[in-house]
Amino acid sequence: MVTTRSRLPEGDGADTAVVARWLEMLPAEFDAKDRQMLRKAGDLALKANHDKRILSGETQLRHALSIAEILIDLRMDRETVAAALLLDVLKDSTVTLEILQRELGESTAHMVDDLTRIDLLTDLSVDVSADDEAQHAENLRRLLLGIAEDIRVVLVVVAEQLHLMRSARRLSPELRRRLAHETKEIYAPLANRLGIWQVKWELEDLALRFLHPEEYKRIASQLDGRRADREQFIKEVIELLRENFQAVGVNAEISGRPKHIYSIWRKMQRKAVDIQQIFDLRAVRVLVDDIAQCYAALGVVHGLWKHIPGEFDDYIATPKANLYRSIHTAVIGPEDKTLEVQIRTREMHFHSELGVAAHWRYKENAKQDSDFERRIVWMRQWLERKDEGADGAAPGDGAESELEATRIYVLTPMGKVVELPKGSTSLDFAYAIHTDVGHQCRGARVDGHIVQLNRPLRSGETVEILTAKNGTPSRDWINPHLGYLHSSKARNRVKQWFKQLDYDHHVELGRAALEREMTRLSISEKPDLEAAATKHNLMHTEDVYAAIGRGDLSPIQVAGLGSRAKNESREKEMPEIHRNQAVVKGEVVVAGVGDLMTTIGRCCKPVPYDPIIGYVTRGRGVTIHRSDCPNIRAIKKSESDRLVTVHWSTEQRETSYAVDFLVIASDRKGLLRDISAILTNEDIDVIGVNTSSDRKTDSARMRFTVEVRDMEQLSRLLSKIEQLQDVNLVKRQI
């Protein structure tokens, strides 16, 4: 254990004199302005917490002063220390957020406000299964980072937990174990992720001491000497290495630490070995400029001390799966004590601490989350800049965009943490709990107050959903302008509910639309609905009709699919030489023939991808007809051997096809002009027009011959003409 030294005077009291003496003992780094601000914070804390005590029996103010001391040892600024002094003051009506803003500034006031919101949210006693407990603890860690708009708030929370653990002997055994469990699951991993190693080690050792006291005492008794002695040993090793590295021209940065008791216990558990088989009880890390110096440093280490066989790993030559690179060796060091030495470049070290090989990630078996990891990296870099005394953006000085989260963490009434995208509402929360809860949602309470369902939630809020037994979703929920749902997952569940509700109706609409399209385009061959379902990732042929009825598919996408699929299949079956020749020659492929003149029949005017057949003429190659062309049907049996199998090529050239269509409409002035305008806008050439009017019925009959690229362009043209005023029928003519 680490012996801690307090600046607080002896005794249990906490009054103006105690605060004054504590201020007098502040380090020299705190100037007169700092002390004046902390004196104001102390006065406000005395005003609000003069007679309050925490569970351990310690006064709230003395508890706050102890936390402030830990933060001072971490070299935190006056605002952070002031926020620690003001823990819990907003729970007293005599001190308000406005008073804090006026007396101590916006930054400190916001930190105190965040600390108040965090209080009591990190309770692991909620009813979660053993399988869910690890995820619940992870979500609580993320909750703390999500609530804190300022990284320094997290440091205050971790420091508070450290002081609670230091004074946990005063608690009952049950409370002490519960506190130790929360420390092990939440706060030590937080300190680990932020790189506050000394705090992390002490939290883990204290947690082990209260959770497994016998094993803690056994390991402590087997360690040779006090921790202070082991630290002195490391200092002497570092100095010896520095001298030898300088002698051979290796520019090295060396650090070290004795392994703490929890880490020893964990390694013994993981490897099922005794303490005598743990060779990194004392370890130093060597950072150098390049790979060549890594091996030069290794030569120096092995020249000084005998290495232990079987305890050498070269992860530079053979990196780990997560790209971790370093040299690890264990030696018999001074005084015949085992020593582990890690050697790597500074670039490798940065990767191991902040990259995909980050130490905290594999220690906690954490899942990869790029957003969360980005925030962790920024926090640690900010702390490192602060520790190094470098100028950098303070958490409250325009750096919020780096720290801003893309997720929020809210709680159920039972205390379970739920992760949601930032901007999510109570309705998103309801669907995250269960689809049925979302469907039946009729209202929500947030922190005990009724709120509108489209109000965005904030991390740390407790949400209770009000449901109706027979409640159903509203179509307003999927209106993006109303803001009810932010997450695509919840929005898709609502859409799916309405899709299922209207399924039968959409099937009928789709079937009618497809039949109408096929009639209008004079397509006689039934479409391949199974192919359409496969192509559009639908389960059944009925789903194709439903998709058309909902507007997800257009009828033309399905109407000609049977013919198109057959064309593709036939072309794949052809010899490659014929396929190549067909593409060169044009748009129609004659089975078994690679170089034969083809012409489109003027009688039926087929268009890709009409079902077609070829007729071998005398001297004019093959004429292409629709399969249902009247002229083909009228061919004599004696000439049937002149019919050949043909199909459209899957690689169509930019060309046009003549096609006829009929318009029947009520006769009116400007009808022909309106149709001509559509033809012009669609960039379609008109080859011929034949119109006639019936005065008795005031009807007009118009037959157009136009050039189109394919069936889709023809369908679009007929649809637009059909929408004109007084048009009764638009249909392709064969």
Summary of the structure (lengths in Angstrom):
residues: 734
radius of gyration: 39.5
end to end distance: 95.5
largest distance: 122.5
contacts: 2280
relative contact order: 0.05
helix: 51%
strand: 17%
